[in-house]
């Protein structure tokens, strides 16, 4: 009787993807038909559509509208194993990552797509008073602060303190800051109007603080000017060339042309700085990268094919990558930190892995620029899109707002989410009501001394 032959089938290459954001999600999807095993690791159980996160923070949408469970997204992709966990170390020599519980996961190929976090430019103590907006937890925190500021003002008897509660400052006039400021002004002027008895919410001030000389610095100056005009129409006080030097519980200090000014306010939102995920430092150490390979924001300088110098098995995509787009004419251009670039990098990194497995030569990354969008408020937006054969097409106002709305609904994940977001926006547009104004937890109000008769 012959003995059965041992199983000599080769084990499929193991691809580990860190991060379930735009880059990680696209990389995993690009490998859906490949003969590889994929382990997708993320600290949260959902993929978040970050461009609309400010809508959660301003009570315009509920969280399920812009977040989808990643296990559900990959339920029909059997080569993906989803792990809920946090990577705390990378061993490039052993080709393994270690999770917070001590579990070690080996890899043949690694894609790091852990995204970005807030940067306070060395002033991390400001985070307590000026939260940023990157996660659902951040959005809940900001929503609570904004809505309860009006409650504090309603109960405040001192006029100066009441005015501080009714003054809101958004620091940073990029797309997130512009969108936050415009929507906060709409909440004060329209959504909450008539709901309070001791205060008039329409008297609230919303300040947009920017250190540069104009808002939306990534946009052409003409659109920046148009955006500022639309913000002013909505009631936002735009203050450019105001460099923040201090933040505390009572307000902010700014430097304006060498002069210090104090702005008294109780509610501050940080939208000024972005830093790479802390995982970037771990990766740089694991790969023994020199200082020239890591920029001040903590991003990893990658090779033309998005791999790490000396480690072709490791790819970095999204906000963690300091990447350049290699054009057909031989020129290179910096890749912006926006969701389309993260998606494109994720797909290219995945395809290059398959090329390497097949013994081929990986391709360089070429970024396709589709343009920039930013909404300011009701019927207000600015658009700079790149149209083949025509180049840049720029417009603003109502048509730009409708275009922005269509694009964001189109790229949401799932038909249900698209329909819910459309209905919520239609309801808000017709009634000025924002349906997600629920906050949880008891708020502590300042105790007032009893006055004897």
N, C-alpha and C positions, 0 to 999 in steps of 0.2 A: 504494500500500500504506500502510495507516494504522499509525502508531507505537503501540506498546502504552502504555496509560496508566500513569503511575507509581503505585506502591503508596502509597495515601493513608490506609491503615488507621491509626488512632491507636494509639500505644504504650500498653500497660496501665500504670497508675500503679505506681511502684516503692515497696514498703514494706520498710524495713530494720528488723529486730528484733535488738536486742543482748541476748543472754542466753537460754539454753535452760533456765531454771528453770521454775517453775510458771507464772509470768506470761507469759513469752515463749512457752512451749509452747502455752498456751491461746490466745494471740493468733493464733499461726500456724494452729492448728486451726480457729479461728473464721473464718478467711479461706479455707478450703479450696475453697469453691465460688465464690469471688469472682474477677472478671476483674482480677486484680492479679498482679504479680510480687513474690515475697517472697524476701529474702535474710536468712537466720538466721545470726547470727554468735555464736560462743561459744569460749572458750579451751579447753574440753574437748570430747571427742567423744561425750559422753553426757549424758543427763538423769538427775539424781540425786534419789531420793526421800528428802529430808533428814530427815523425821520418824523414820526408822529408821536414820539414820547412826550413832547411838550403839550399835546392835547390831553394826555392823562393828567399832567401837572396842573393844567388849567381847567379841569373838570369837563372837558368837551367830549371825551370818550371814556369808556370803561376798559380796564386792562385786557380782557379777552379779545377785544376788537383788534388789538395790534400785537398780540402774543399768541403763539401756537406751541403746544407741547411737542418737543422734538421726537419723543417716542411715537407719537401719532404720525408725524411727518415721514418717518422712516419705517412705518409698519409694513410696507410692501417692498422694502429693500432688504432682503435677508442677509446680505453681506455686511450690514451695519450692526454693531453692538453698541448700544448707548449706555454710557456710564455717568452717573451723577457724582461728581467729585471735583476736587481742586488739585491741580498739579503743583507740588511744592519743590520739586527738584528734577533736573534733567541730567542724565549721565550719557554724554555724547560718545564716550569710548565704548561703554557697554551697550549702547543703543537701547536705553530704557528710560522711562519716566516713573517718578514716584508720586503717589497720591498722599493726601493728608492722613489717611489711616495706615500708612506704611506699605500699602500694596504697590508692587512693582510691575510695570507692564512693559514688555520688550517690544521693539518695533524694528521693521526693516526700512520703513520710510516714515518720516515725521513731518507733519504740517502744523506749524504754530500760527494760530489765528485768534489770539487771545484779546485782541482789541486794544482799547485805550481807556484811560481814566482821567480824572481831573488833575490839572496842574495849577498850583497857586504860586508858582515861581519862587519856591523856597519859603513861602509863608503859610505853611499847612495849618497853622492855628486859625486862619481865616475860615476854614471849612465849617467850624461850629456855627458861625453866623451867616455864612454865604454858601449854602449847599449848591452843588452842581447837579447836572442832569444827565445821567448815563444809564441808570437802571430803573426798574419799576419802583424799588424802594425809594430812590431819589425823587421820583415823580410824586409818590404818596406824601413824602415829607414836604415838598414844596407846595403841593395842593393844600395840605393842612395849614401851613404857615400863611399862605395867601388868604384863605377863607377865614381863618381865625383872627387875622389882623383886623378885619372888619368887626368881629365880635368884641375884640378888646376895645376898639374905638367906640363902639356902642355903649360900653360900660364905663368909659373913662370920662371923668368930670373935668380934669385939667385940660385946657384947650391946647397947650403946647404938646403935651403927651399924646393927645388925640391926633394931632397933626402928624406926629411921628409915626403913629400906627397907620395912618392913611397915606403915608409916603412909601412907595415901592421903588427899589432900585434894581435894575438888571445890568450887570457888569459884563461888557463884551457885546459888540454889535455885529457879530457874525450871523449866519442864518438862524441859529438857535436863539440868540439874544434878541434879534429883531422879531422873530415869531413869538417869543415869550412876552416881550414888551407890548406888542400890538394886541395880543389876546388879553393880557391883564388889563389894558385900558378898556377893551370892550366889556370885560366883566364888570369893571367899576362903573362905566358910563351907561350900560344897558342891562346886563343880566341882573345885577343886584339893585337896580334903581327902584325905589319905592318899597323895599323890603325891610328897611330899618326905620325906627321912629326918632332916634336921637341924633342920627347922623345922616348926611346925604352922601351916598357912595359916589355920586358923580363928582364930588369935590376932591376925590382921591387923586394923588399925583403919581404918575409912572415915569421914572427917569431911566433913560438908556445911556449908560456911561461907556465911552469908548476912548481908549488911549490914542488911537490913530486919528488921522485928520478927516475921516469919513466913515460912514457905516458900510458894511458889506465890502470889505477891502478886496475880496477875491473877484468881485464883479467889476465891470467897466464903470468909470466915474459917472457916466450919464445915468446908469441904473441906480448907482448909489444915491445920486441926487434925487432921483424919482422916489426911491424908497424912503428917504428922509422926509420928503414932502408928504408922502402918504402916512407916515408915522405921525407927523405933526398934525395932520388932519384928524387922525384918530384920538389925539389928545396926549400923545407921548412927548415928553420933553427930551429932545436929543441933545446930548452934550459930548461933543467930540473933543479930542486933544485933552481929555481929562484922565490923567494917569493915577490910578488908585495907589495910595501909600499906606493906608491903614484901614482895618475893618474891625468893628467891635459890636456889642449888643445895641449901641445907641446910634450907629450910623457908620459913615465912611469918611475918610479924608482923601482928598485928591490934590494933585499938583497940576496947576494950570499955568503954563508958561512961567514956571518958577515960583508961583505963588501958591501957598497952601490954602485950601478951602475945606470946610466941614459941611457935610450933608447929613442932617438928622433924619434917620429912617429906621424902622424896625424890621422890615422885611427886605432881604437882599437875596438875589439869585445870581450865581456865578456861571457865566458863559464865556469866559475870557481865555481860558487856557486848557490845552489838552496834552496829556503825557501818555506815553506808551504803557501798556500793562506791565506790572512789576515782573512778570515772567520774562521780560526782555533781559533784565539783569542776570537772571538765572541762566538764560540761554547764552548770553555773552560770556559768562564765567565758564560754563560747561564746554564751550567751543574755544576757550582761550583767545577771545577776540581782543584786539588792542583798542585804545581809546578812539582811534580814527574810524573804527567800525560801528561805533555807537554815538548817536547825536545827543544833544543836550536834553531832548525830550524822551530819551531812552529807546529810540527806534533803532533797529538793527539794519545796518547797511547790507543789502543783498546783492548777489551776483546778477548778471543780466537775465538768468533763467529763474530768479527768485530764490536761489539756494544760498546757504551761509558759506562764507569763504572756508574752503578746506573740508566742507561737509556736504557733499552733493546729495546725501540722503535726507537732509533737513531743509525744508522750505519754510519761508516766513511770508505771510500774506496779510493784507488789511492794514489797520492803523499801526501795527507793530513793525511794519516793513518800511525802511527808507529806500524806496525803489525809484528807478528811472525807467521811462518808456523809451525803447529803442526803435526809432522811426526807420522807415524804409530808405530814407535819404541819408542815413548815417547819423543824423542828429539824435540827441537824447533830451528828454524833458522830464522834470520831476512829476511824480504821480501824486495827485491830490488825495487827501484823506477823506474820501466820500464813499458812499455805499456802492456805486457802480464800479469803482476801481477795486474794492475789496472782492466783489463778485468775480470780476475778470481775473484777478490774481488767483483766486481760489480755483477757477476752472483751468488756468494755465498750469498751476502747480500740479494739479491732478493729472492732466494730460502728459506733463513731462515725466511724472512717475511711471506712467505706462510706457512711455518711450524708453526710459532707462531699463525697465524690466525686459523690454524687447531687444535691448542692446543697441538702440539708436541714439542719436544726438538730440538732446533737448533743445527746444526753441527759446529764443529770447522773448521777454514780455513786451508786448505793444499795447499801450492803453488807448482805447477808443473813447474820445471825449464827446459826451453827449450834451454837455453844457451844465448850467447851474440854475437852480430854482430857489426862490424864497418867498414865502407868503408873509404879509404884514398884518392882515386882518380881513374883515369882511369886504369882499370885492376888491381887495388890494393885494398885489403880488408883483414880483419882477422876475423875468425869465430871460435867460441867455442860452439859447439852444444852438447846437451845431447841426446844420442841415447839409447833407451831401450835395455837392455841386454849387451850393449857395453860401456856405460858410456860416458865420454867426448870424442868427436872427434874434433881435432883442425887442422886447415889448413889455409893457406894464399895465396895471389897472385891472379892469374886470375880466378881459379876455385872458390875461396872464393868470389870474386867480382861478378861472375855470380850467385852464390848462394844467396848473399845479394840482388842482383837485383830481382831475382825470388821471394824471400820471401816478399820484400816490395811491389812489384806489386800485389802479391796474396792478401795481406791484405788491399789493397786500397779498398775503398767503391765504388762500381759501375763499371760495365763493361766499360762504356765510359771513366772513369778516368784511368782505367788500359790500355786501348788502347792508349789514348793520351800520357800518361807517357812513354809507350814503344816507341811510334813514336818519341817523343821529345828526349828521350835518344839515340835512334838509329841515329837520325839526328845529335845530338851533338857528338856522337862517331865517325861518319864518316866525319864530317866537322870541328869539334872543335868549332862550332858556338853555342852560347847560345842565344836562340831566345827571351828571356824575359828581354832584356836589356833596357827597357823603364823606364825612371824616369820622374816625373812630378814636376812642380814648377820651378821658376827661381832661379838660383844659384847666390849668390853675390860673386864676385871675388874682391880680394884686389885691391884698386885703386893705380895705379902707377903715380908718379910725372912725368910730361912732362919734357923732357930734351931739353934745348934750343940749337939750332944749333950753 
